């Protein structure tokens, strides 16, 4: 029968850490010494870079300068990501701008949104696009070419908006594609918010410096949290224009078929018009109808179902 150590007066067994500590004599404990760095081992030299800048680096140090690709490969990456759906997705993405360009060709009135110093349009505007006040262009007064936006005030009952001021209303317009992947996302209620007060543009005065109208909000001016997908500038840096072909020609802006999205890139232009990069029938029909003599093409088709007429 095992005896009781407490009853017999014997000591309890020592724990393992105590035993280990006793077995290692104090004289055997050593510390690793870090050798001192010789300051002369890496002499620093001054040298001039090809761009004229001065840098200091260890003598003999070399580096490889990374240059940007001479030809962007974004299209190849996009094709690889979307595969067979690439053309249709390009068509869907640029459908509003395609409609705006076709409407401009039909009426001779080019409506666009851009920074004043630009010689290109960030977004082509159509009648279904939204104003800062939250109402569509069709809910504003009739417009014509070469007039200031102050002539295109809102006609919606009770709206104080004095001038149509285009406001991006799609996540894609400001490069925020991820919104559509969020659960419960509603494209109809998507609005840009103010950086200062986090309220939407519809909560701000559509006139003047766009003070916030929310009760108790001290925000004195709307500053967008988002930037334009085309130029990376904030929305308040842009202006809306109603122009004629003659005005755009004088300003060096695209007009006619050149106003189409990706007019300079045939494959993407075809994808915008038809959803197929290799299908140029839509563009050819468009040219035949609007300016056949200029391009040496036969006259327009009289097919009433042709969407490009």
Buried (B, 14 or more C-beta within 10 A) or exposed (E): EEEEEEEEEEEEEEEEEEEEEEEEEEEEEEEEEEEEEEEEEEEEEEEEEEEEEEEEEEEEEEEEEEEEEEEEEEBEEEBEEEEEEBBBBBBEBBEBBBBBBBBBBEEBBBBBBBBEEBEEBBBBBBBEBBBBBBBBBEBBEEBEBEBEBEBBBBEBEEBEBBBBBBBBBBBBBBBBEEBEEEEEEEEEEBBBBBEBBEBBBBBBBBBEEBBBEBEEBEBEBBBBBBBBBBBEBBBBBBBBBBBBBEBBEEEEBBBBBEBBBBBEEEBBBBBBBBBBBEBBEBBBBBBBBBEEEEEEBEEBBEEEEBEBB
